[in-house]
């Protein structure tokens, strides 16, 4: 489970909007002065972002909580977002290429490009359906795990 702390800014039914602060892990690294990631983190800065999460513990506005998402859900979702469009692009390009070779002796780059575009668009439509289906699937949802307890007990 990947966890992050945040503060609840709104509650809607069984969901809560949690504000988290994006932070870089670069602060404690020994090579941070020569690292590109550290330089980018300094430029971007610490930005607040809001997440819609399942509120299973009935936390209220103003509560500091720990939010978590399963590694497998994050991995599968990331794979779908990144791999599906690429797979559609390459599969469409190959299909267009081989169709062009069957139709003309020299083949056709235009058919390969058209096939790549068609495959990419088909993958985006599939991704849209996947996204709608996964928004109701608990495996892909971040969840409020517990209230965050600080050292001074608050």
DRENTORKOL-3810 file (N, C-alpha, C; in nm, 4 decimals):
REM DRENTORKOL-3810
@n.u->0.0847; n.v->-0.1171; n.w->0.0000; ca.u->0.0000; ca.v->0.0000; ca.w->0.0000; c.u->0.0898; c.v->0.1241; c.w->0.0000
@n.u->0.0635; n.v->0.2142; n.w->-0.0917; ca.u->0.1353; ca.v->0.3405; ca.w->-0.0984; c.u->0.0542; c.v->0.4423; c.w->-0.0191
@n.u->0.1193; n.v->0.5091; n.w->0.0753; ca.u->0.0480; ca.v->0.5987; ca.w->0.1660; c.u->0.0975; c.v->0.7418; c.w->0.1545
@n.u->0.0068; n.v->0.8352; n.w->0.1821; ca.u->0.0370; ca.v->0.9780; ca.w->0.1802; c.u->-0.0534; c.v->1.0472; c.w->0.2815
@n.u->-0.0016; n.v->1.1469; n.w->0.3491; ca.u->-0.0810; ca.v->1.2229; ca.w->0.4454; c.u->-0.1464; c.v->1.3409; c.w->0.3771
@n.u->-0.2604; n.v->1.3818; n.w->0.4300; ca.u->-0.3306; ca.v->1.4969; ca.w->0.3756; c.u->-0.4374; c.v->1.5452; c.w->0.4720
@n.u->-0.5038; n.v->1.6536; n.w->0.4315; ca.u->-0.6086; ca.v->1.7127; ca.w->0.5139; c.u->-0.7373; c.v->1.7136; c.w->0.4334
@n.u->-0.8478; n.v->1.6752; n.w->0.4962; ca.u->-0.9765; ca.v->1.6702; ca.w->0.4288; c.u->-1.0312; c.v->1.8120; c.w->0.4153
@n.u->-1.0647; n.v->1.8486; n.w->0.2904; ca.u->-1.1173; ca.v->1.9825; ca.w->0.2644; c.u->-1.2657; c.v->1.9806; c.w->0.2295
@n.u->-1.3196; n.v->1.8633; n.w->0.1931; ca.u->-1.4624; ca.v->1.8524; ca.w->0.1628; c.u->-1.5037; c.v->1.7065; c.w->0.1725
@n.u->-1.6319; n.v->1.6848; n.w->0.2015; ca.u->-1.6878; ca.v->1.5499; ca.w->0.2082; c.u->-1.8125; c.v->1.5475; c.w->0.1210
@n.u->-1.8234; n.v->1.4447; n.w->0.0339; ca.u->-1.9386; ca.v->1.4263; ca.w->-0.0531; c.u->-1.9817; c.v->1.2804; c.w->-0.0458
@n.u->-2.0868; n.v->1.2541; n.w->0.0249; ca.u->-2.1355; ca.v->1.1175; ca.w->0.0365; c.u->-2.0301; c.v->1.0265; c.w->0.0972
@n.u->-1.9942; n.v->0.9204; n.w->0.0257; ca.u->-1.8937; ca.v->0.8265; ca.w->0.0737; c.u->-1.7522; c.v->0.8634; c.w->0.0335
@n.u->-1.7347; n.v->0.9815; n.w->-0.0244; ca.u->-1.6036; ca.v->1.0259; ca.w->-0.0691; c.u->-1.5603; c.v->1.1509; c.w->0.0065
@n.u->-1.4303; n.v->1.1710; n.w->0.0101; ca.u->-1.3735; ca.v->1.2919; ca.w->0.0694; c.u->-1.2723; c.v->1.3494; c.w->-0.0274
@n.u->-1.2603; n.v->1.4810; n.w->-0.0268; ca.u->-1.1562; ca.v->1.5485; ca.w->-0.1035; c.u->-1.0435; c.v->1.5775; c.w->-0.0073
@n.u->-0.9272; n.v->1.5198; n.w->-0.0364; ca.u->-0.8112; ca.v->1.5322; ca.w->0.0509; c.u->-0.7062; c.v->1.6159; c.w->-0.0196
@n.u->-0.6558; n.v->1.7167; n.w->0.0498; ca.u->-0.5500; ca.v->1.8013; ca.w->-0.0046; c.u->-0.4168; c.v->1.7499; c.w->0.0461
@n.u->-0.3288; n.v->1.7175; n.w->-0.0478; ca.u->-0.1950; ca.v->1.6705; ca.w->-0.0120; c.u->-0.0938; c.v->1.7686; c.w->-0.0685
@n.u->0.0248; n.v->1.7654; n.w->-0.0148; ca.u->0.1318; ca.v->1.8502; ca.w->-0.0647; c.u->0.2349; c.v->1.7622; c.w->-0.1307
@n.u->0.2551; n.v->1.7845; n.w->-0.2606; ca.u->0.3527; ca.v->1.7056; ca.w->-0.3343; c.u->0.4917; c.v->1.7458; c.w->-0.2870
@n.u->0.5683; n.v->1.6486; n.w->-0.2446; ca.u->0.7038; ca.v->1.6759; ca.w->-0.1969; c.u->0.8010; c.v->1.5844; c.w->-0.2680
@n.u->0.9199; n.v->1.6314; n.w->-0.2874; ca.u->1.0239; ca.v->1.5516; ca.w->-0.3496; c.u->1.1036; c.v->1.4802; c.w->-0.2418
@n.u->1.1506; n.v->1.3607; n.w->-0.2708; ca.u->1.2329; ca.v->1.2857; ca.w->-0.1760; c.u->1.3787; c.v->1.3273; c.w->-0.1854
@n.u->1.4058; n.v->1.4308; n.w->-0.2608; ca.u->1.5442; ca.v->1.4696; ca.w->-0.2891; c.u->1.6121; c.v->1.5424; c.w->-0.1735
@n.u->1.5387; n.v->1.5870; n.w->-0.0758; ca.u->1.5977; ca.v->1.6673; ca.w->0.0303; c.u->1.7071; c.v->1.5982; c.w->0.1082
@n.u->1.7023; n.v->1.4673; n.w->0.1243; ca.u->1.8010; ca.v->1.3967; ca.w->0.2050; c.u->1.9078; c.v->1.3266; c.w->0.1252
@n.u->1.9081; n.v->1.3423; n.w->-0.0050; ca.u->2.0028; ca.v->1.2699; ca.w->-0.0894; c.u->2.1389; c.v->1.3386; c.w->-0.0877
@n.u->2.2441; n.v->1.2596; n.w->-0.0875; ca.u->2.3803; ca.v->1.3141; ca.w->-0.0805; c.u->2.4227; c.v->1.3815; c.w->-0.2106
@n.u->2.3640; n.v->1.3438; n.w->-0.3237; ca.u->2.4053; ca.v->1.4011; ca.w->-0.4514; c.u->2.3042; c.v->1.5018; c.w->-0.5050
@n.u->2.2233; n.v->1.5589; n.w->-0.4199; ca.u->2.1154; ca.v->1.6454; ca.w->-0.4652; c.u->2.1624; c.v->1.7683; c.w->-0.5428
@n.u->2.2858; n.v->1.8157; n.w->-0.5189; ca.u->2.3331; ca.v->1.9344; ca.w->-0.5893; c.u->2.3602; c.v->1.9064; c.w->-0.7365
@n.u->2.3925; n.v->1.7837; n.w->-0.7714; ca.u->2.4237; ca.v->1.7504; ca.w->-0.9099; c.u->2.3139; c.v->1.6724; c.w->-0.9787
@n.u->2.2001; n.v->1.6611; n.w->-0.9174; ca.u->2.0924; ca.v->1.5768; ca.w->-0.9705; c.u->1.9891; c.v->1.6615; c.w->-1.0434
@n.u->1.9471; n.v->1.6162; n.w->-1.1608; ca.u->1.8458; ca.v->1.6874; ca.w->-1.2373; c.u->1.7092; c.v->1.6835; c.w->-1.1719
@n.u->1.6763; n.v->1.5734; n.w->-1.1062; ca.u->1.5476; ca.v->1.5623; ca.w->-1.0397; c.u->1.5348; c.v->1.6651; c.w->-0.9287
@n.u->1.6408; n.v->1.6854; n.w->-0.8546; ca.u->1.6398; ca.v->1.7854; ca.w->-0.7479; c.u->1.6217; c.v->1.9251; c.w->-0.8045
@n.u->1.6866; n.v->1.9543; n.w->-0.9152; ca.u->1.6735; ca.v->2.0862; ca.w->-0.9775; c.u->1.5313; c.v->2.1100; c.w->-1.0257
@n.u->1.4699; n.v->2.0085; n.w->-1.0845; ca.u->1.3316; ca.v->2.0207; ca.w->-1.1306; c.u->1.2384; c.v->2.0404; c.w->-1.0114
@n.u->1.2619; n.v->1.9676; n.w->-0.9031; ca.u->1.1781; ca.v->1.9813; ca.w->-0.7840; c.u->1.1866; c.v->2.1224; c.w->-0.7266
@n.u->1.3021; n.v->2.1848; n.w->-0.7354; ca.u->1.3163; ca.v->2.3224; ca.w->-0.6864; c.u->1.2376; c.v->2.4195; c.w->-0.7723
@n.u->1.2367; n.v->2.3980; n.w->-0.9035; ca.u->1.1645; ca.v->2.4867; ca.w->-0.9940; c.u->1.0135; c.v->2.4702; c.w->-0.9766
@n.u->0.9682; n.v->2.3459; n.w->-0.9736; ca.u->0.8254; ca.v->2.3188; ca.w->-0.9601; c.u->0.7766; c.v->2.3570; c.w->-0.8218
@n.u->0.8583; n.v->2.3305; n.w->-0.7226; ca.u->0.8203; ca.v->2.3626; ca.w->-0.5854; c.u->0.7247; c.v->2.2612; c.w->-0.5264
@n.u->0.6762; n.v->2.2930; n.w->-0.4107; ca.u->0.5819; ca.v->2.2054; ca.w->-0.3415; c.u->0.4420; c.v->2.2542; c.w->-0.3743
@n.u->0.3693; n.v->2.1744; n.w->-0.4477; ca.u->0.2345; ca.v->2.2126; ca.w->-0.4890; c.u->0.1328; c.v->2.1291; c.w->-0.4162
@n.u->0.0237; n.v->2.1936; n.w->-0.3842; ca.u->-0.0872; ca.v->2.1226; ca.w->-0.3222; c.u->-0.1761; c.v->2.0660; c.w->-0.4318
@n.u->-0.2276; n.v->1.9466; n.w->-0.4066; ca.u->-0.3203; ca.v->1.8870; ca.w->-0.5005; c.u->-0.4338; c.v->1.8212; c.w->-0.4234
@n.u->-0.5493; n.v->1.8113; n.w->-0.4845; ca.u->-0.6648; ca.v->1.7508; ca.w->-0.4194; c.u->-0.6988; c.v->1.6190; c.w->-0.4868
@n.u->-0.7284; n.v->1.5193; n.w->-0.4033; ca.u->-0.7639; ca.v->1.3865; ca.w->-0.4499; c.u->-0.9020; c.v->1.3504; c.w->-0.3971
@n.u->-0.9805; n.v->1.2843; n.w->-0.4804; ca.u->-1.1090; ca.v->1.2295; ca.w->-0.4346; c.u->-1.0835; c.v->1.0868; c.w->-0.3891
@n.u->-1.1129; n.v->1.0585; n.w->-0.2632; ca.u->-1.0818; ca.v->0.9274; ca.w->-0.2060; c.u->-1.2045; c.v->0.8700; c.w->-0.1364
@n.u->-1.2087; n.v->0.7379; n.w->-0.1274; ca.u->-1.3146; ca.v->0.6727; ca.w->-0.0509; c.u->-1.2955; c.v->0.7042; c.w->0.0970
@n.u->-1.4025; n.v->0.7440; n.w->0.1624; ca.u->-1.3961; ca.v->0.7836; ca.w->0.3031; c.u->-1.4630; c.v->0.6756; c.w->0.3884
@n.u->-1.3940; n.v->0.5667; n.w->0.4098; ca.u->-1.4513; ca.v->0.4537; ca.w->0.4845; c.u->-1.4535; c.v->0.4766; c.w->0.6355
@n.u->-1.3751; n.v->0.5708; n.w->0.6846; ca.u->-1.3702; ca.v->0.5929; ca.w->0.8301; c.u->-1.4560; c.v->0.7122; c.w->0.8721
@n.u->-1.5323; n.v->0.7681; n.w->0.7772; ca.u->-1.6189; ca.v->0.8829; ca.w->0.8027; c.u->-1.5441; c.v->1.0006; c.w->0.8633
@n.u->-1.4301; n.v->1.0309; n.w->0.8080; ca.u->-1.3522; ca.v->1.1461; ca.w->0.8531; c.u->-1.4257; c.v->1.2735; c.w->0.8137
@n.u->-1.3998; n.v->1.3802; n.w->0.8874; ca.u->-1.4688; ca.v->1.5070; ca.w->0.8666; c.u->-1.3733; c.v->1.6124; c.w->0.8110
@n.u->-1.4313; n.v->1.7200; n.w->0.7618; ca.u->-1.3527; ca.v->1.8313; ca.w->0.7078; c.u->-1.2586; c.v->1.8828; c.w->0.8164
@n.u->-1.1330; n.v->1.9025; n.w->0.7802; ca.u->-1.0315; ca.v->1.9504; ca.w->0.8728; c.u->-0.9470; c.v->1.8400; c.w->0.9338
@n.u->-0.9930; n.v->1.7139; n.w->0.9257; ca.u->-0.9150; ca.v->1.6024; ca.w->0.9810; c.u->-0.7899; c.v->1.5796; c.w->0.8965
@n.u->-0.6815; n.v->1.5477; n.w->0.9634; ca.u->-0.5583; ca.v->1.5071; ca.w->0.8955; c.u->-0.5610; c.v->1.3553; c.w->0.8895
@n.u->-0.5472; n.v->1.3017; n.w->0.7682; ca.u->-0.5643; ca.v->1.1585; ca.w->0.7473; c.u->-0.4486; c.v->1.1010; c.w->0.6666
@n.u->-0.4416; n.v->0.9689; n.w->0.6654; ca.u->-0.3479; ca.v->0.8956; ca.w->0.5809; c.u->-0.4305; c.v->0.8295; c.w->0.4710
@n.u->-0.3924; n.v->0.8570; n.w->0.3471; ca.u->-0.4603; ca.v->0.8032; ca.w->0.2304; c.u->-0.3707; c.v->0.6978; c.w->0.1689
@n.u->-0.4303; n.v->0.5889; n.w->0.1203; ca.u->-0.3510; ca.v->0.4833; ca.w->0.0583; c.u->-0.4139; c.v->0.4312; c.w->-0.0687
@n.u->-0.3298; n.v->0.3789; n.w->-0.1561; ca.u->-0.3758; ca.v->0.3104; ca.w->-0.2775; c.u->-0.2902; c.v->0.1854; c.w->-0.2928
@n.u->-0.3524; n.v->0.0784; n.w->-0.3389; ca.u->-0.2780; ca.v->-0.0470; ca.w->-0.3518; c.u->-0.1777; c.v->-0.0374; c.w->-0.4657
@n.u->-0.0631; n.v->-0.1018; n.w->-0.4456; ca.u->0.0403; ca.v->-0.1010; ca.w->-0.5484; c.u->-0.0087; c.v->-0.1670; c.w->-0.6761
@n.u->-0.0834; n.v->-0.2761; n.w->-0.6620; ca.u->-0.1292; ca.v->-0.3487; ca.w->-0.7808; c.u->-0.2276; c.v->-0.2645; c.w->-0.8610
@n.u->-0.3175; n.v->-0.1928; n.w->-0.7943; ca.u->-0.4112; ca.v->-0.1061; ca.w->-0.8649; c.u->-0.3402; c.v->0.0069; c.w->-0.9364
@n.u->-0.2415; n.v->0.0655; n.w->-0.8692; ca.u->-0.1639; ca.v->0.1730; ca.w->-0.9307; c.u->-0.0851; c.v->0.1211; c.w->-1.0502
@n.u->-0.0268; n.v->0.0037; n.w->-1.0367; ca.u->0.0507; ca.v->-0.0555; ca.w->-1.1456; c.u->-0.0386; c.v->-0.0891; c.w->-1.2646
@n.u->-0.1526; n.v->-0.1533; n.w->-1.2397; ca.u->-0.2431; ca.v->-0.1887; ca.w->-1.3493; c.u->-0.2995; c.v->-0.0642; c.w->-1.4174
@n.u->-0.3354; n.v->0.0363; n.w->-1.3391; ca.u->-0.3862; ca.v->0.1600; ca.w->-1.3976; c.u->-0.2802; c.v->0.2305; c.w->-1.4807
@n.u->-0.1580; n.v->0.2366; n.w->-1.4295; ca.u->-0.0485; ca.v->0.3002; ca.w->-1.5034; c.u->-0.0180; c.v->0.2240; c.w->-1.6316
@n.u->-0.0201; n.v->0.0927; n.w->-1.6233; ca.u->0.0049; ca.v->0.0108; ca.w->-1.7410; c.u->-0.1010; c.v->0.0362; c.w->-1.8477
@n.u->-0.2269; n.v->0.0446; n.w->-1.8054; ca.u->-0.3340; ca.v->0.0712; ca.w->-1.9008; c.u->-0.3167; c.v->0.2075; c.w->-1.9668
@n.u->-0.2831; n.v->0.3073; n.w->-1.8878; ca.u->-0.2706; ca.v->0.4437; ca.w->-1.9410; c.u->-0.1527; c.v->0.4555; c.w->-2.0367
@n.u->-0.0414; n.v->0.3903; n.w->-2.0065; ca.u->0.0776; ca.v->0.4039; ca.w->-2.0900; c.u->0.0863; c.v->0.2984; c.w->-2.2002
@n.u->0.0533; n.v->0.1747; n.w->-2.1695; ca.u->0.0755; ca.v->0.0664; ca.w->-2.2652; c.u->-0.0347; c.v->0.0562; c.w->-2.3704
@n.u->-0.1586; n.v->0.0796; n.w->-2.3342; ca.u->-0.2677; ca.v->0.0634; ca.w->-2.4307; c.u->-0.2527; c.v->0.1548; c.w->-2.5528
@n.u->-0.2286; n.v->0.2846; n.w->-2.5352; ca.u->-0.2117; ca.v->0.3682; ca.w->-2.6549; c.u->-0.0917; c.v->0.3270; c.w->-2.7412
@n.u->0.0185; n.v->0.2887; n.w->-2.6767; ca.u->0.1346; ca.v->0.2440; ca.w->-2.7544; c.u->0.1050; c.v->0.1147; c.w->-2.8296
@n.u->0.0396; n.v->0.0212; n.w->-2.7620; ca.u->0.0059; ca.v->-0.1056; ca.w->-2.8274; c.u->-0.0889; c.v->-0.0812; c.w->-2.9450
@n.u->-0.1876; n.v->0.0051; n.w->-2.9263; ca.u->-0.2792; ca.v->0.0375; ca.w->-3.0353; c.u->-0.2084; c.v->0.1036; c.w->-3.1518
@n.u->-0.1163; n.v->0.1928; n.w->-3.1195; ca.u->-0.0401; ca.v->0.2617; ca.w->-3.2227; c.u->0.0422; c.v->0.1633; c.w->-3.3055
@n.u->0.1172; n.v->0.0763; n.w->-3.2389; ca.u->0.2026; ca.v->-0.0189; ca.w->-3.3104; c.u->0.1211; c.v->-0.1254; c.w->-3.3831
@n.u->0.0162; n.v->-0.1766; n.w->-3.3192; ca.u->-0.0668; ca.v->-0.2789; ca.w->-3.3846; c.u->-0.1355; c.v->-0.2207; c.w->-3.5082
@n.u->-0.1857; n.v->-0.0986; n.w->-3.4974; ca.u->-0.2489; ca.v->-0.0349; ca.w->-3.6128; c.u->-0.1507; c.v->-0.0089; c.w->-3.7253
@n.u->-0.0300; n.v->0.0341; n.w->-3.6891; ca.u->0.0724; ca.v->0.0595; ca.w->-3.7907; c.u->0.1088; c.v->-0.0702; c.w->-3.8631
@n.u->0.1270; n.v->-0.1777; n.w->-3.7879; ca.u->0.1594; ca.v->-0.3065; ca.w->-3.8512; c.u->0.0458; c.v->-0.3555; c.w->-3.9391
@n.u->-0.0780; n.v->-0.3427; n.w->-3.8906; ca.u->-0.1927; ca.v->-0.3859; ca.w->-3.9713; c.u->-0.2017; c.v->-0.3039; c.w->-4.0997
@n.u->-0.1821; n.v->-0.1732; n.w->-4.0893; ca.u->-0.1847; ca.v->-0.0884; ca.w->-4.2084; c.u->-0.0722; c.v->-0.1206; c.w->-4.3045
@n.u->0.0447; n.v->-0.1474; n.w->-4.2503; ca.u->0.1601; ca.v->-0.1815; ca.w->-4.3336; c.u->0.1344; c.v->-0.3098; c.w->-4.4124
@n.u->0.0880; n.v->-0.4156; n.w->-4.3421; ca.u->0.0647; ca.v->-0.5426; ca.w->-4.4107; c.u->-0.0543; c.v->-0.5355; c.w->-4.5057
@n.u->-0.1544; n.v->-0.4548; n.w->-4.4721; ca.u->-0.2661; ca.v->-0.4342; ca.w->-4.5655; c.u->-0.2163; c.v->-0.3623; c.w->-4.6906
@n.u->-0.1289; n.v->-0.2664; n.w->-4.6723; ca.u->-0.0709; ca.v->-0.1950; ca.w->-4.7869; c.u->0.0120; c.v->-0.2852; c.w->-4.8754
@n.u->0.0826; n.v->-0.3781; n.w->-4.8159; ca.u->0.1634; ca.v->-0.4725; ca.w->-4.8949; c.u->0.0749; c.v->-0.5674; c.w->-4.9743
@n.u->-0.0420; n.v->-0.6016; n.w->-4.9193; ca.u->-0.1348; ca.v->-0.6906; ca.w->-4.9903; c.u->-0.2037; c.v->-0.6174; c.w->-5.1053
@n.u->-0.2307; n.v->-0.4891; n.w->-5.0866; ca.u->-0.3054; ca.v->-0.4140; ca.w->-5.1874; c.u->-0.2173; c.v->-0.3613; c.w->-5.3001
@n.u->-0.0959; n.v->-0.3241; n.w->-5.2673; ca.u->-0.0051; ca.v->-0.2716; ca.w->-5.3699; c.u->0.1280; c.v->-0.3447; c.w->-5.3602
@n.u->0.1973; n.v->-0.3500; n.w->-5.4722; ca.u->0.3255; ca.v->-0.4211; ca.w->-5.4748; c.u->0.4308; c.v->-0.3474; c.w->-5.3933
@n.u->0.4290; n.v->-0.2161; n.w->-5.3949; ca.u->0.5304; ca.v->-0.1380; ca.w->-5.3246; c.u->0.4948; c.v->-0.1142; c.w->-5.1784
@n.u->0.3720; n.v->-0.1432; n.w->-5.1395; ca.u->0.3296; ca.v->-0.1128; ca.w->-5.0032; c.u->0.2908; c.v->0.0336; c.w->-4.9931
@n.u->0.2418; n.v->0.0715; n.w->-4.8812; ca.u->0.1972; ca.v->0.2098; ca.w->-4.8682; c.u->0.2257; c.v->0.2606; c.w->-4.7278
@n.u->0.3083; n.v->0.3627; n.w->-4.7220; ca.u->0.3341; ca.v->0.4252; ca.w->-4.5919; c.u->0.2103; c.v->0.4963; c.w->-4.5408
@n.u->0.1292; n.v->0.5466; n.w->-4.6334; ca.u->0.0078; ca.v->0.6164; ca.w->-4.5933; c.u->-0.0881; c.v->0.5223; c.w->-4.5192
@n.u->-0.0977; n.v->0.3976; n.w->-4.5656; ca.u->-0.1830; ca.v->0.3005; ca.w->-4.4962; c.u->-0.1264; c.v->0.2658; c.w->-4.3588
@n.u->0.0039; n.v->0.2583; n.w->-4.3467; ca.u->0.0657; ca.v->0.2310; ca.w->-4.2167; c.u->0.0398; c.v->0.3462; c.w->-4.1201
@n.u->0.0520; n.v->0.4687; n.w->-4.1696; ca.u->0.0260; ca.v->0.5861; ca.w->-4.0843; c.u->-0.1214; c.v->0.5922; c.w->-4.0459
@n.u->-0.2093; n.v->0.5658; n.w->-4.1422; ca.u->-0.3533; ca.v->0.5651; ca.w->-4.1140; c.u->-0.3885; c.v->0.4556; c.w->-4.0140
@n.u->-0.3281; n.v->0.3393; n.w->-4.0304; ca.u->-0.3514; ca.v->0.2291; ca.w->-3.9364; c.u->-0.3027; c.v->0.2638; c.w->-3.7969
@n.u->-0.1872; n.v->0.3298; n.w->-3.7883; ca.u->-0.1343; ca.v->0.3706; ca.w->-3.6574; c.u->-0.2299; c.v->0.4676; c.w->-3.5892
@n.u->-0.2817; n.v->0.5629; n.w->-3.6648; ca.u->-0.3762; ca.v->0.6593; ca.w->-3.6087; c.u->-0.5046; c.v->0.5904; c.w->-3.5648
@n.u->-0.5549; n.v->0.4989; n.w->-3.6472; ca.u->-0.6771; ca.v->0.4260; ca.w->-3.6130; c.u->-0.6558; c.v->0.3396; c.w->-3.4878
@n.u->-0.5418; n.v->0.2724; n.w->-3.4795; ca.u->-0.5122; ca.v->0.1902; ca.w->-3.3618; c.u->-0.4984; c.v->0.2736; c.w->-3.2357
@n.u->-0.4351; n.v->0.3902; n.w->-3.2493; ca.u->-0.4187; ca.v->0.4809; ca.w->-3.1344; c.u->-0.5550; c.v->0.5298; c.w->-3.0864
@n.u->-0.6410; n.v->0.5717; n.w->-3.1793; ca.u->-0.7746; ca.v->0.6191; ca.w->-3.1420; c.u->-0.8584; c.v->0.5073; c.w->-3.0806
@n.u->-0.8472; n.v->0.3871; n.w->-3.1345; ca.u->-0.9199; ca.v->0.2732; ca.w->-3.0767; c.u->-0.8734; c.v->0.2465; c.w->-2.9339
@n.u->-0.7429; n.v->0.2578; n.w->-2.9105; ca.u->-0.6899; ca.v->0.2378; ca.w->-2.7754; c.u->-0.7385; c.v->0.3472; c.w->-2.6807
@n.u->-0.7486; n.v->0.4697; n.w->-2.7298; ca.u->-0.8003; ca.v->0.5784; ca.w->-2.6452; c.u->-0.9467; c.v->0.5562; c.w->-2.6092
@n.u->-1.0269; n.v->0.5074; n.w->-2.7045; ca.u->-1.1660; ca.v->0.4756; ca.w->-2.6730; c.u->-1.1746; c.v->0.3626; c.w->-2.5707
@n.u->-1.0896; n.v->0.2597; n.w->-2.5872; ca.u->-1.0870; ca.v->0.1516; ca.w->-2.4888; c.u->-1.0463; c.v->0.2060; c.w->-2.3523
@n.u->-0.9483; n.v->0.2952; n.w->-2.3494; ca.u->-0.9005; ca.v->0.3527; ca.w->-2.2245; c.u->-1.0097; c.v->0.4344; c.w->-2.1562
@n.u->-1.0901; n.v->0.5020; n.w->-2.2344; ca.u->-1.2018; ca.v->0.5775; ca.w->-2.1763; c.u->-1.3008; c.v->0.4836; c.w->-2.1077
@n.u->-1.3325; n.v->0.3726; n.w->-2.1721; ca.u->-1.4237; ca.v->0.2732; ca.w->-2.1111; c.u->-1.3602; c.v->0.2111; c.w->-1.9874
@n.u->-1.2317; n.v->0.1796; n.w->-1.9953; ca.u->-1.1597; ca.v->0.1239; ca.w->-1.8813; c.u->-1.1627; c.v->0.2219; c.w->-1.7637
@n.u->-1.1426; n.v->0.3488; n.w->-1.7927; ca.u->-1.1420; ca.v->0.4518; ca.w->-1.6893; c.u->-1.2777; c.v->0.4613; c.w->-1.6213
@n.u->-1.3831; n.v->0.4587; n.w->-1.6990; ca.u->-1.5183; ca.v->0.4648; ca.w->-1.6406; c.u->-1.5482; c.v->0.3419; c.w->-1.5560
@n.u->-1.5056; n.v->0.2255; n.w->-1.6014; ca.u->-1.5291; ca.v->0.1024; ca.w->-1.5254; c.u->-1.4444; c.v->0.0995; c.w->-1.3985
@n.u->-1.3219; n.v->0.1483; n.w->-1.4064; ca.u->-1.2329; ca.v->0.1405; ca.w->-1.2907; c.u->-1.2633; c.v->0.2463; c.w->-1.1858
@n.u->-1.3390; n.v->0.3509; n.w->-1.2207; ca.u->-1.3696; ca.v->0.4527; ca.w->-1.1211; c.u->-1.4647; c.v->0.3994; c.w->-1.0140
@n.u->-1.5308; n.v->0.2886; n.w->-1.0428; ca.u->-1.6176; ca.v->0.2247; ca.w->-0.9438; c.u->-1.5515; c.v->0.1036; c.w->-0.8782
@n.u->-1.4345; n.v->0.0647; n.w->-0.9280; ca.u->-1.3629; ca.v->-0.0518; ca.w->-0.8762; c.u->-1.2737; c.v->-0.0088; c.w->-0.7594
@n.u->-1.2952; n.v->-0.0692; n.w->-0.6438; ca.u->-1.2219; ca.v->-0.0325; ca.w->-0.5225; c.u->-1.0720; c.v->-0.0555; c.w->-0.5373
@n.u->-1.0312; n.v->-0.1504; n.w->-0.6210; ca.u->-0.8885; ca.v->-0.1798; ca.w->-0.6378; c.u->-0.8117; c.v->-0.0616; c.w->-0.6963
@n.u->-0.8815; n.v->0.0269; n.w->-0.7685; ca.u->-0.8157; ca.v->0.1409; ca.w->-0.8314; c.u->-0.8371; c.v->0.2717; c.w->-0.7551
@n.u->-0.9075; n.v->0.2666; n.w->-0.6441; ca.u->-0.9432; ca.v->0.3879; ca.w->-0.5710; c.u->-0.8503; c.v->0.4135; c.w->-0.4534
@n.u->-0.8081; n.v->0.5383; n.w->-0.4360; ca.u->-0.7400; ca.v->0.5717; ca.w->-0.3102; c.u->-0.8434; c.v->0.5721; c.w->-0.1977
@n.u->-0.7989; n.v->0.5350; n.w->-0.0778; ca.u->-0.8885; ca.v->0.5179; ca.w->0.0365; c.u->-0.8305; c.v->0.5889; c.w->0.1579
@n.u->-0.9192; n.v->0.6505; n.w->0.2385; ca.u->-0.8747; ca.v->0.7041; ca.w->0.3674; c.u->-0.8520; c.v->0.5841; c.w->0.4578
@n.u->-0.7273; n.v->0.5644; n.w->0.5016; ca.u->-0.6929; ca.v->0.4485; ca.w->0.5841; c.u->-0.7155; c.v->0.4730; c.w->0.7321
@n.u->-0.6704; n.v->0.5897; n.w->0.7783; ca.u->-0.6796; ca.v->0.6201; ca.w->0.9218; c.u->-0.6550; c.v->0.7681; c.w->0.9429
@n.u->-0.6878; n.v->0.8136; n.w->1.0616; ca.u->-0.6535; ca.v->0.9511; ca.w->1.0958; c.u->-0.5046; c.v->0.9573; c.w->1.1244
@n.u->-0.4438; n.v->1.0683; n.w->1.0866; ca.u->-0.3005; ca.v->1.0871; ca.w->1.1059; c.u->-0.2762; c.v->1.1386; c.w->1.2472
@n.u->-0.1917; n.v->1.0687; n.w->1.3210; ca.u->-0.1568; ca.v->1.1084; ca.w->1.4558; c.u->-0.0160; c.v->1.1679; c.w->1.4520
@n.u->-0.0030; n.v->1.2905; n.w->1.4997; ca.u->0.1292; ca.v->1.3522; ca.w->1.5051; c.u->0.1955; c.v->1.3199; c.w->1.6370
@n.u->0.3209; n.v->1.3574; n.w->1.6511; ca.u->0.3991; ca.v->1.3252; ca.w->1.7702; c.u->0.3393; c.v->1.3880; c.w->1.8956
@n.u->0.2829; n.v->1.5083; n.w->1.8828; ca.u->0.2282; ca.v->1.5737; ca.w->2.0022; c.u->0.0861; c.v->1.5262; c.w->2.0345
@n.u->0.0367; n.v->1.4259; n.w->1.9583; ca.u->-0.0916; ca.v->1.3628; ca.w->1.9900; c.u->-0.2108; c.v->1.4239; c.w->1.9204
@n.u->-0.1941; n.v->1.5248; n.w->1.8370; ca.u->-0.3065; ca.v->1.5879; ca.w->1.7671; c.u->-0.3223; c.v->1.5320; c.w->1.6294
END
